[in-house]
Amino acid sequence: MQTSSWAEFEAAEAKFAVRKRFAQYKHHVLATLRADGSPRVTGLEVDIRFGELWLGMMPNSRKALDLRRDPRFAVYANPGPDAGMQDGDVRVSGRAVEVTNTEALSRYADDVHPPQPFHLFRTELAEVVYTGVDNDELVMRVWRPGTVLRTIRRGNNAEPPREDTQRPASDDSVTATH
């Protein structure tokens, strides 16, 4: 699985409105894998700084122990208070790497002031998906490191989804409507 940092993702797709989506709400949903392979879904705050997407959590929390054992994760941005999808849905997935370097932990703690002690994971992104609505079509933008942004459109009918691998002229072309 090819991965990249948050900074590499933003450099590749500067107009992809993912940071804005995560900034709208404090709490998001983290998916990890339990020891038996079944999914665990839990609330989480994400933080974007120093060119990275960070996952911080309480010491020895189940989600931290899950990520120590199997670093695969997905984070789904809080969809908001209703079903309107005003700003679309965002999901990121990849690998979470625990930060154990005391200088890196101190730098983060000095800037964020999290409750002590804490686990800190730096993410390596494998996929970023933005889903919105354009007129009567569901539009998914899928980014993976080293590939072209894919745009997949599907209507509410029996026609198969259509894919366009060209970059959109502007992110304003997809907005969430009712």
LUMLO-681367 format. One record per residue: x, y, z of N, C-alpha, C, CB in turn; residue number from 1. Coordinates in pm, 1 decimal. Glycine has a CB too. Layout:
N
n.xx,n.yy,n.zz,ca.xx,ca.yy,ca.zz,c.xx,c.yy,c.zz,cb.xx,cb.yy,cb.zz,seq
X,Y,Z,X,Y,Z,X,Y,Z,X,Y,Z,NUM;
...
//
This chain:
178
n.xx,n.yy,n.zz,ca.xx,ca.yy,ca.zz,c.xx,c.yy,c.zz,cb.xx,cb.yy,cb.zz,seq
85.2,-116.5,0.0,0.0,0.0,0.0,90.4,123.5,0.0,-97.3,-0.6,122.7,1;
76.2,206.4,-102.6,150.7,331.2,-110.7,81.5,434.5,-22.9,161.7,381.1,-257.9,2;
159.3,509.8,54.4,101.7,610.8,144.3,172.6,744.1,125.1,111.7,565.3,292.1,3;
111.9,848.7,179.9,174.4,980.8,176.2,137.2,1056.9,302.8,131.0,1060.1,49.2,4;
209.2,1164.4,326.4,177.5,1250.9,440.2,62.2,1342.4,402.2,301.5,1334.0,484.1,5;
7.8,1411.5,502.3,-97.3,1509.5,475.8,-44.5,1619.7,384.2,-150.3,1569.8,608.1,6;
77.1,1667.2,408.7,134.9,1774.4,326.9,147.6,1730.5,181.1,272.7,1816.0,382.0,7;
188.5,1607.1,157.5,199.0,1555.9,20.0,60.8,1549.1,-45.0,265.8,1415.8,18.8,8;
-38.5,1507.8,30.6,-175.4,1504.1,-21.9,-221.4,1644.4,-59.8,-272.0,1442.4,81.5,9;
-204.8,1740.8,31.3,-250.4,1876.8,2.4,-173.4,1939.6,-112.8,-237.3,1963.7,126.1,10;
-45.4,1907.9,-126.8,31.3,1960.5,-239.8,-20.0,1903.0,-371.7,180.8,1928.6,-222.6,11;
-58.2,1775.2,-369.8,-108.4,1710.4,-491.4,-248.5,1756.2,-526.6,-107.0,1559.8,-475.0,12;
-330.3,1780.7,-426.8,-471.7,1815.3,-448.6,-509.5,1936.9,-365.6,-563.8,1696.0,-413.4,13;
-449.6,2050.2,-396.3,-468.4,2171.4,-316.3,-613.5,2217.1,-307.5,-385.5,2282.2,-373.1,14;
-694.3,2192.0,-409.9,-832.6,2239.4,-409.1,-931.0,2137.0,-353.4,-873.8,2277.2,-548.5,15;
-882.8,2023.4,-313.2,-966.4,1917.4,-259.5,-1004.7,1959.5,-117.6,-892.3,1777.4,-261.4,16;
-1130.0,1992.4,-92.2,-1175.3,2059.7,30.7,-1185.6,1968.4,152.1,-1308.5,2122.7,6.9,17;
-1081.2,1894.6,181.5,-1086.0,1798.5,291.4,-1053.8,1863.8,425.4,-989.4,1684.2,265.1,18;
-952.3,1946.8,429.7,-914.7,2013.9,555.3,-1033.9,2092.8,610.0,-792.5,2108.6,533.1,19;
-1101.0,2166.0,521.8,-1217.4,2245.7,561.9,-1324.1,2157.4,624.5,-1275.6,2321.2,441.3,20;
-1343.7,2040.0,568.0,-1447.0,1947.6,616.6,-1414.4,1899.0,757.5,-1461.2,1827.3,521.2,21;
-1287.8,1866.1,782.8,-1248.0,1821.7,916.6,-1253.2,1936.2,1017.7,-1107.2,1762.2,912.7,22;
-1231.5,2058.7,972.8,-1229.4,2173.6,1064.1,-1369.4,2215.2,1110.0,-1161.3,2291.4,996.8,23;
-1472.5,2172.5,1040.3,-1608.1,2215.2,1074.7,-1656.5,2164.3,1209.5,-1702.7,2170.2,969.1,24;
-1613.5,2045.5,1248.5,-1658.7,1985.5,1374.1,-1538.1,1929.9,1448.2,-1764.3,1873.6,1348.7,25;
-1549.0,1924.7,1578.4,-1438.7,1877.5,1661.2,-1427.4,1724.9,1661.6,-1455.6,1928.0,1803.0,26;
-1541.1,1656.8,1664.5,-1540.6,1510.9,1678.7,-1572.0,1440.8,1546.7,-1641.4,1468.2,1785.0,27;
-1497.8,1331.4,1521.8,-1512.0,1253.2,1400.0,-1518.6,1105.8,1439.1,-1394.1,1280.5,1300.4,28;
-1523.2,1017.1,1341.7,-1538.2,874.6,1370.8,-1416.0,799.4,1319.2,-1668.3,818.1,1307.2,29;
-1352.5,724.1,1407.5,-1234.8,643.5,1375.3,-1274.8,496.6,1368.7,-1122.0,665.1,1480.1,30;
-1229.4,429.0,1264.6,-1247.6,283.6,1253.9,-1110.6,217.5,1263.9,-1319.5,244.2,1119.3,31;
-1101.8,118.6,1352.6,-980.2,38.6,1369.4,-1020.9,-107.9,1363.6,-906.2,72.2,1504.7,32;
-922.2,-195.7,1374.2,-949.7,-339.4,1373.9,-916.8,-399.1,1509.9,-869.1,-410.4,1263.2,33;
-1012.0,-472.1,1565.0,-990.5,-541.7,1691.7,-897.0,-661.0,1668.9,-1126.1,-588.5,1753.1,34;
-852.0,-722.0,1775.9,-761.6,-836.2,1766.7,-823.0,-951.4,1687.8,-723.4,-883.7,1905.6,35;
-956.1,-968.1,1696.2,-1021.8,-1077.0,1623.0,-1054.5,-1038.5,1477.8,-1150.0,-1118.2,1695.4,36;
-1015.0,-916.8,1435.9,-1038.1,-873.2,1298.8,-1168.3,-798.6,1276.0,-1034.7,-989.8,1210.1,37;
-1254.3,-795.5,1376.7,-1380.4,-723.5,1361.0,-1355.7,-573.6,1376.8,-1485.7,-773.1,1464.1,38;
-1443.0,-490.3,1319.6,-1420.2,-345.7,1327.0,-1456.3,-287.3,1462.6,-1499.6,-275.5,1219.8,39;
-1384.9,-180.5,1496.9,-1418.7,-100.3,1614.6,-1437.7,42.3,1562.8,-1305.5,-108.5,1728.7,40;
-1549.4,103.1,1597.7,-1578.7,240.1,1555.7,-1595.0,324.0,1681.5,-1707.5,247.0,1465.2,41;
-1524.5,436.1,1685.9,-1524.7,518.8,1806.1,-1503.6,665.6,1770.3,-1416.3,471.6,1904.1,42;
-1541.5,753.4,1860.0,-1522.3,895.9,1839.0,-1376.8,935.7,1856.1,-1609.2,975.0,1934.2,43;
-1340.0,1045.5,1790.6,-1200.7,1089.6,1792.6,-1191.8,1234.5,1746.1,-1112.7,998.4,1703.6,44;
-1096.6,1307.1,1800.2,-1062.0,1438.8,1748.4,-940.3,1420.8,1658.5,-1033.6,1542.0,1864.6,45;
-941.8,1484.3,1541.5,-824.8,1482.0,1454.1,-761.0,1620.1,1456.7,-863.2,1440.4,1308.1,46;
-633.6,1624.9,1426.2,-561.1,1750.9,1427.6,-470.2,1755.3,1305.1,-479.2,1767.5,1559.6,47;
-474.6,1865.7,1234.2,-388.1,1883.3,1118.3,-291.8,1997.2,1150.1,-471.3,1912.7,987.7,48;
-163.5,1962.0,1158.5,-58.9,2062.0,1183.6,76.3,2001.1,1149.4,-61.6,2111.1,1332.3,49;
174.4,2086.7,1129.2,309.9,2043.3,1093.1,309.9,1955.7,967.9,373.6,1967.2,1209.4,50;
213.0,1975.5,879.2,208.3,1897.3,755.3,159.7,1754.9,772.8,342.7,1894.3,693.9,51;
97.8,1725.0,886.1,51.6,1588.5,913.7,-91.1,1589.9,966.8,145.0,1518.8,1014.6,52;
-159.1,1477.9,950.5,-288.3,1452.6,1014.0,-257.7,1364.3,1134.2,-393.3,1384.2,914.0,53;
-292.2,1414.4,1253.5,-259.2,1347.4,1379.3,-383.5,1288.3,1444.3,-191.2,1444.8,1475.6,54;
-364.9,1175.3,1510.5,-469.0,1111.8,1590.3,-414.7,1101.9,1732.4,-509.5,969.6,1532.7,55;
-478.5,1172.1,1825.0,-436.7,1166.3,1964.3,-542.3,1094.1,2045.5,-411.7,1307.5,2020.7,56;
-498.1,1017.7,2144.2,-594.2,942.2,2224.2,-542.1,915.8,2365.1,-627.1,810.4,2155.8,57;
-634.5,878.7,2451.0,-601.8,850.7,2590.8,-508.5,729.9,2600.8,-730.4,826.1,2672.7,58;
-427.1,725.7,2706.9,-335.0,613.5,2722.3,-410.0,480.9,2736.5,-244.8,635.8,2843.6,59;
-361.6,382.8,2665.1,-415.3,246.2,2668.2,-563.3,236.9,2632.9,-394.1,187.4,2803.9,60;
-613.3,334.6,2555.9,-750.6,322.3,2506.6,-755.2,206.0,2408.0,-799.7,455.8,2439.2,61;
-871.9,148.2,2390.6,-885.8,34.7,2298.8,-842.0,71.8,2157.8,-1030.4,-15.0,2296.9,62;
-878.1,193.2,2112.4,-840.8,233.3,1976.5,-689.0,246.6,1963.0,-908.9,366.2,1939.2,63;
-620.7,296.9,2067.4,-474.2,306.7,2063.2,-411.9,167.6,2058.9,-421.1,385.4,2185.6,64;
-463.9,77.2,2139.5,-411.0,-59.2,2139.3,-437.4,-127.9,2005.0,-473.2,-141.0,2254.0,65;
-555.4,-101.5,1945.5,-584.4,-154.3,1812.0,-478.8,-106.9,1712.2,-725.7,-111.0,1765.7,66;
-450.3,23.4,1712.5,-356.0,79.1,1615.3,-212.6,33.0,1639.5,-361.7,230.0,1618.9,67;
-177.6,7.7,1763.5,-44.1,-47.8,1792.5,-30.2,-187.8,1731.7,-19.1,-53.3,1946.2,68;
-137.3,-263.5,1737.3,-135.5,-400.8,1687.3,-149.1,-405.7,1535.3,-247.2,-481.6,1751.9,69;
-238.8,-325.7,1481.3,-265.2,-322.9,1337.1,-288.1,-176.4,1300.1,-390.3,-414.1,1297.4,70;
-195.4,-114.2,1227.7,-201.8,30.5,1206.2,-305.9,77.2,1104.1,-68.9,78.3,1163.2,71;
-379.6,-13.2,1043.3,-479.1,28.7,943.8,-594.8,101.7,1012.2,-532.1,-93.7,864.2,72;
-638.4,210.7,948.9,-746.1,291.5,1007.3,-826.7,357.6,896.2,-688.9,398.8,1104.1,73;
-941.9,408.4,934.0,-1019.4,500.0,851.2,-1080.0,603.2,944.9,-1130.5,424.7,767.9,74;
-1084.8,728.7,900.6,-1150.6,834.9,976.2,-1256.1,895.1,885.9,-1048.6,943.7,1025.7,75;
-1375.8,902.4,938.7,-1489.1,960.7,868.0,-1519.0,1094.6,934.3,-1615.1,865.3,870.1,76;
-1516.7,1202.3,854.8,-1543.6,1335.2,909.8,-1688.9,1344.4,954.1,-1511.6,1445.4,806.0,77;
-1709.9,1410.4,1065.4,-1843.9,1430.3,1119.5,-1933.8,1487.0,1009.4,-1840.8,1525.2,1243.5,78;
-2045.2,1419.9,977.7,-2129.9,1464.8,866.9,-2217.4,1584.5,899.9,-2216.6,1352.7,822.2,79;
-2220.4,1626.8,1024.6,-2300.8,1742.4,1060.6,-2431.3,1705.5,1126.6,-2328.1,1824.5,940.1,80;
-2512.0,1806.2,1155.0,-2631.2,1785.7,1237.1,-2752.0,1726.3,1165.0,-2670.7,1914.0,1295.9,81;
-2747.4,1716.9,1032.7,-2865.7,1665.5,962.4,-2823.4,1587.2,839.0,-2960.7,1780.9,922.5,82;
-2918.6,1551.6,755.0,-2891.0,1470.4,636.6,-2864.4,1554.5,512.3,-3006.5,1377.3,610.4,83;
-2845.6,1684.2,527.4,-2831.9,1772.8,413.0,-2702.2,1760.2,334.8,-2845.6,1910.2,458.3,84;
-2598.5,1704.0,393.7,-2467.5,1693.1,328.8,-2423.7,1826.8,269.2,-2471.1,1585.7,219.2,85;
-2444.6,1935.2,342.2,-2415.5,2067.9,287.2,-2272.6,2081.9,236.3,-2441.2,2172.9,391.7,86;
-2179.4,2018.0,301.0,-2039.8,2027.6,259.4,-1981.7,1892.6,221.2,-1957.0,2089.1,369.5,87;
-2068.7,1796.2,192.9,-2022.4,1664.8,150.9,-1971.9,1580.2,265.8,-1914.8,1679.3,49.2,88;
-1931.8,1460.5,231.9,-1873.3,1365.5,326.3,-1726.3,1348.4,292.7,-1947.4,1228.3,322.6,89;
-1644.2,1324.7,393.4,-1501.5,1301.2,372.7,-1458.5,1181.1,455.5,-1417.8,1426.9,410.2,90;
-1378.1,1096.4,392.3,-1320.1,980.7,460.0,-1173.6,970.1,419.3,-1398.2,849.1,425.3,91;
-1086.6,945.8,516.7,-945.2,920.6,488.6,-909.7,785.4,548.4,-853.0,1034.5,546.4,92;
-817.3,715.8,484.2,-773.2,587.2,539.0,-625.8,568.2,508.7,-856.5,469.7,481.0,93;
-565.8,476.4,581.7,-424.1,448.2,563.3,-367.5,374.7,683.2,-346.6,577.0,539.4,94;
-247.5,417.4,723.5,-177.6,356.9,835.7,-149.8,464.4,940.3,-45.6,288.8,789.4,95;
-162.6,428.1,1066.7,-132.2,518.7,1177.1,-1.5,472.8,1241.8,-249.4,522.3,1281.9,96;
94.6,562.4,1247.5,226.2,530.9,1303.0,239.2,599.3,1438.3,340.8,575.6,1206.4,97;
259.7,520.7,1542.9,270.9,580.2,1676.2,397.8,662.3,1687.8,268.4,471.7,1784.2,98;
384.4,779.3,1745.6,498.0,869.1,1768.8,552.9,837.6,1907.1,456.3,1021.3,1756.8,99;
677.9,795.4,1911.8,741.7,762.2,2039.0,861.7,852.2,2067.4,785.3,616.3,2039.2,100;
907.0,926.0,1968.9,1019.8,1016.8,1983.7,980.8,1128.4,2080.2,1063.4,1074.8,1845.8,101;
1057.0,1144.0,2189.1,1020.9,1240.9,2292.2,1024.5,1385.1,2241.4,1113.8,1226.4,2410.6,102;
1115.9,1416.6,2150.3,1120.1,1552.8,2095.5,994.9,1581.8,2013.3,1246.1,1572.4,2008.7,103;
952.6,1486.7,1931.6,832.1,1505.0,1849.7,708.2,1514.3,1938.7,816.7,1388.7,1748.4,104;
700.4,1430.4,2041.3,587.3,1437.1,2134.5,583.9,1571.4,2207.5,594.8,1322.0,2236.3,105;
700.0,1619.2,2249.8,707.8,1747.5,2319.9,667.7,1863.1,2228.5,849.6,1770.2,2374.0,106;
713.9,1859.4,2105.3,677.5,1965.4,2010.1,525.9,1970.4,1992.4,746.9,1942.6,1873.0,107;
465.2,1853.4,1975.3,320.9,1847.0,1958.5,249.9,1895.3,2085.3,277.2,1703.7,1923.7,108;
292.0,1844.5,2199.6,228.7,1881.0,2327.1,242.5,2030.0,2356.1,289.9,1800.2,2441.8,109;
357.8,2089.1,2323.6,378.7,2232.4,2345.4,283.4,2315.6,2260.7,523.2,2270.5,2314.0,110;
249.4,2265.7,2143.2,163.7,2340.1,2051.7,14.6,2317.0,2079.2,196.0,2301.7,1908.7,111;
-21.2,2195.0,2123.0,-162.2,2156.7,2136.4,-211.0,2156.4,2281.1,-183.6,2020.0,2076.5,112;
-124.3,2124.3,2375.0,-158.8,2113.4,2517.5,-264.2,2005.4,2543.9,-209.4,2247.9,2569.2,113;
-241.3,1882.5,2497.2,-337.2,1775.6,2523.4,-328.6,1728.7,2668.0,-313.3,1658.0,2428.5,114;
-434.3,1662.8,2716.6,-425.5,1603.1,2850.8,-311.7,1500.4,2851.7,-562.0,1535.7,2892.3,115;
-239.3,1497.6,2962.4,-125.6,1406.0,2974.4,-162.3,1287.5,3061.4,-3.0,1478.3,3032.3,116;
-107.8,1171.7,3038.9,-30.4,1130.0,2921.9,-124.5,1102.6,2804.2,54.6,1003.8,2954.2,117;
-66.6,1079.4,2686.5,-148.0,1053.2,2568.7,-69.8,970.6,2466.9,-195.4,1185.0,2505.6,118;
-143.6,903.4,2379.6,-84.6,836.2,2264.1,-100.4,931.0,2145.9,-152.7,695.5,2236.0,119;
-0.1,937.5,2059.9,-6.3,1020.1,1940.4,32.6,935.8,1820.5,85.5,1144.1,1952.9,120;
-51.3,941.4,1716.8,-25.8,868.9,1593.9,-21.7,966.9,1477.6,-132.7,760.4,1570.8,121;
78.5,953.0,1392.8,90.3,1028.8,1268.5,32.8,940.0,1158.1,241.2,1070.6,1238.3,122;
-50.5,997.4,1072.9,-113.0,914.8,969.8,-31.2,914.3,841.4,-254.2,964.1,941.2,123;
-35.4,801.7,774.6,17.3,786.8,639.0,-104.5,756.3,552.5,129.6,671.8,628.7,124;
-141.6,851.0,467.6,-265.3,838.8,391.0,-249.9,744.7,272.0,-310.4,975.3,342.9,125;
-347.6,655.4,258.2,-353.7,565.4,143.4,-469.6,601.9,52.1,-366.7,420.3,189.6,126;
-571.6,668.4,107.3,-687.1,706.5,27.2,-761.5,820.9,95.1,-780.9,585.9,5.6,127;
-810.2,913.7,13.0,-896.3,1022.1,59.2,-1016.8,1024.1,-33.6,-821.0,1161.5,60.4,128;
-1136.7,1022.3,25.4,-1259.9,1019.1,-54.4,-1350.0,1133.6,-9.6,-1333.6,881.4,-40.2,129;
-1391.6,1213.3,-107.1,-1488.4,1320.5,-83.7,-1614.8,1284.3,-161.3,-1431.5,1462.0,-127.8,130;
-1729.3,1285.0,-94.8,-1856.4,1253.4,-159.4,-1949.3,1372.0,-144.3,-1920.2,1125.1,-99.5,131;
-2004.2,1417.1,-256.5,-2097.8,1528.3,-256.6,-2208.9,1502.2,-356.3,-2026.3,1659.7,-289.0,132;
-2296.2,1599.4,-370.0,-2408.1,1588.1,-462.3,-2399.6,1702.3,-562.1,-2544.3,1589.6,-387.0,133;
-2413.5,1669.6,-689.2,-2415.3,1768.7,-795.9,-2544.2,1747.8,-874.0,-2288.5,1757.1,-888.9,134;
-2639.7,1839.8,-857.1,-2774.3,1823.3,-914.5,-2833.3,1692.7,-863.4,-2770.2,1824.8,-1071.5,135;
-2861.5,1598.0,-952.5,-2921.0,1470.3,-910.9,-2819.2,1357.6,-905.6,-3033.2,1432.2,-1004.9,136;
-2690.3,1390.4,-908.0,-2587.6,1286.5,-909.5,-2505.9,1286.6,-780.8,-2495.5,1305.1,-1029.3,137;
-2472.5,1166.7,-735.8,-2377.0,1149.5,-627.4,-2239.1,1154.2,-692.8,-2401.0,1013.6,-547.0,138;
-2149.5,1236.8,-640.4,-2016.5,1252.9,-698.9,-1913.2,1216.9,-593.3,-1994.5,1398.5,-751.6,139;
-1827.7,1120.2,-627.3,-1720.1,1079.0,-537.8,-1587.4,1115.7,-602.1,-1726.9,926.2,-507.0,140;
-1503.2,1183.5,-525.7,-1367.2,1212.8,-569.8,-1275.0,1125.8,-485.7,-1331.9,1366.9,-555.6,141;
-1193.6,1046.7,-553.3,-1107.2,950.2,-485.5,-962.4,982.5,-519.0,-1142.5,803.9,-526.5,142;
-882.1,1006.0,-415.3,-739.5,1031.8,-432.9,-659.7,922.5,-364.8,-700.6,1170.3,-376.8,143;
-558.9,873.8,-435.8,-461.7,778.8,-380.2,-323.4,826.8,-419.7,-487.5,631.7,-431.1,144;
-222.1,808.0,-334.0,-87.6,855.4,-366.9,-40.0,799.6,-500.9,10.8,816.7,-256.4,145;
19.5,886.7,-579.8,77.1,843.7,-707.1,-22.8,822.0,-819.3,151.7,719.2,-686.5,146;
-149.8,854.9,-795.8,-249.8,836.9,-900.3,-321.3,969.1,-928.0,-351.3,727.7,-860.2,147;
-391.7,972.8,-1038.6,-471.1,1090.2,-1074.7,-600.8,1087.4,-995.3,-499.7,1094.3,-1228.2,148;
-647.5,1204.4,-958.5,-775.5,1216.0,-889.6,-884.8,1155.0,-977.2,-807.7,1364.6,-856.0,149;
-960.7,1062.8,-920.4,-1072.3,999.9,-992.7,-1202.0,1066.4,-949.3,-1077.7,845.3,-966.5,150;
-1288.4,1093.2,-1044.8,-1421.1,1144.9,-1015.2,-1521.9,1044.1,-1068.2,-1443.4,1287.1,-1078.2,151;
-1605.4,994.3,-978.7,-1705.7,892.3,-1013.4,-1842.2,954.0,-989.1,-1686.8,759.2,-929.0,152;
-1926.4,946.5,-1089.0,-2061.4,1003.7,-1080.0,-2163.1,892.1,-1097.7,-2083.1,1115.8,-1187.1,153;
-2266.5,896.1,-1015.6,-2375.4,800.4,-1033.4,-2507.6,868.9,-1002.2,-2355.5,675.4,-943.2,154;
-2602.7,838.3,-1085.9,-2735.6,894.0,-1067.8,-2822.8,800.3,-986.9,-2800.0,922.8,-1202.1,155;
-2946.5,840.3,-969.1,-3041.6,759.5,-893.2,-3127.2,676.8,-989.3,-3131.1,849.5,-803.7,156;
-3055.9,604.3,-1076.5,-3126.0,520.3,-1173.9,-3043.6,394.1,-1197.0,-3150.1,597.1,-1308.6,157;
-3080.1,315.9,-1296.3,-3015.0,187.5,-1320.7,-2885.2,199.2,-1399.9,-3109.2,96.7,-1393.4,158;
-2851.1,319.5,-1447.4,-2728.6,336.0,-1524.8,-2606.2,313.0,-1437.0,-2723.3,475.7,-1587.9,159;
-2501.9,250.8,-1493.8,-2380.0,229.9,-1414.8,-2309.3,362.6,-1387.0,-2284.4,133.4,-1487.8,160;
-2227.2,366.7,-1283.9,-2151.2,488.2,-1254.5,-2060.6,525.8,-1372.5,-2066.9,469.1,-1126.5,161;
-2035.2,655.7,-1387.1,-1943.6,706.4,-1489.3,-1818.6,756.9,-1418.9,-2010.0,819.9,-1575.4,162;
-1703.9,733.3,-1480.4,-1578.8,776.7,-1418.5,-1505.6,873.6,-1508.9,-1489.5,656.8,-1386.6,163;
-1450.2,976.7,-1446.2,-1370.1,1075.4,-1515.8,-1241.3,1090.4,-1437.4,-1445.4,1212.1,-1530.7,164;
-1127.3,1063.9,-1499.1,-999.4,1075.5,-1428.7,-935.0,1211.3,-1450.4,-904.4,966.2,-1473.8,165;
-1004.0,1302.5,-1515.5,-951.2,1438.0,-1534.3,-975.7,1519.0,-1408.0,-1016.7,1507.3,-1657.5,166;
-886.1,1609.6,-1381.2,-903.8,1698.6,-1267.5,-1019.9,1792.9,-1295.1,-774.3,1778.0,-1238.5,167;
-1105.4,1816.5,-1195.6,-1213.5,1912.6,-1216.1,-1156.5,2053.5,-1228.2,-1315.8,1905.4,-1100.5,168;
-1227.0,2139.6,-1299.6,-1181.3,2277.2,-1317.6,-1176.3,2350.1,-1184.0,-1272.8,2352.0,-1415.5,169;
-1267.4,2316.3,-1094.2,-1274.2,2383.3,-965.4,-1352.8,2296.4,-869.9,-1338.2,2523.5,-977.9,170;
-1319.8,2305.8,-742.3,-1396.5,2229.3,-643.1,-1536.6,2282.9,-627.4,-1326.4,2230.6,-508.8,171;
-1562.8,2402.6,-681.9,-1695.6,2460.1,-672.8,-1795.7,2382.9,-758.1,-1692.5,2605.8,-714.7,172;
-1746.1,2294.6,-846.8,-1836.3,2221.1,-935.5,-1917.8,2116.5,-861.1,-1757.5,2154.6,-1046.2,173;
-1873.6,2075.4,-744.6,-1949.7,1978.1,-667.0,-1985.5,2041.7,-534.5,-1869.7,1845.7,-646.1,174;
-2112.4,2060.4,-515.1,-2159.8,2110.4,-386.4,-2271.7,2019.9,-342.4,-2206.9,2259.4,-394.8,175;
-2290.3,2014.0,-217.7,-2397.5,1929.4,-166.7,-2528.3,2006.9,-175.7,-2369.1,1884.1,-19.9,176;
-2628.1,1942.2,-230.5,-2761.6,1999.8,-234.3,-2856.0,1900.3,-172.6,-2805.0,2036.3,-379.0,177;
-2979.5,1939.3,-157.0,-3074.6,1853.4,-88.5,-3103.3,1739.0,-176.7,-3203.0,1926.8,-51.0,178;
//
